[in-house]
Amino acid sequence: MNTLGQILREHRESKSLLLRQVAAAMDMDTALLSKFERDERKPNKEQVLAFAKYYNVNADELLLAWLSDKIAGEVQNEDLAQEALKAAEKKVELFKRKKK
């Protein structure tokens, strides 16, 4: 599974676009876009949605990568990471049922 940065780079390169071209179109600094693609910085949700629109790709694909990167980054060094993820999955389902 690729990181959001890898996915963004793949979309840019598949369209033969330069970093500066995408950065200008997205109204951001080229260095910031480069950091996003290298996974050194994480875009916010609005930026992820803007990338989906710009690259004309399914927003859910990018949002899933963005969110999974955030979660993995938070728990990656924890001994109980796998168990915590399983517990979190159960809690998400519980919260969904409570909303209905």
Secondary structure, 3 states (H helix, E strand, C coil): CCCHHHHHHHHHHHCCCCHHHHHHHHCCCHHHHHHHHCCCCCCCHHHHHHHHHHHCCCHHHHHHHHHHHHHHHHHCCCCCHHHHHHHHHHHHHHHHHHHC
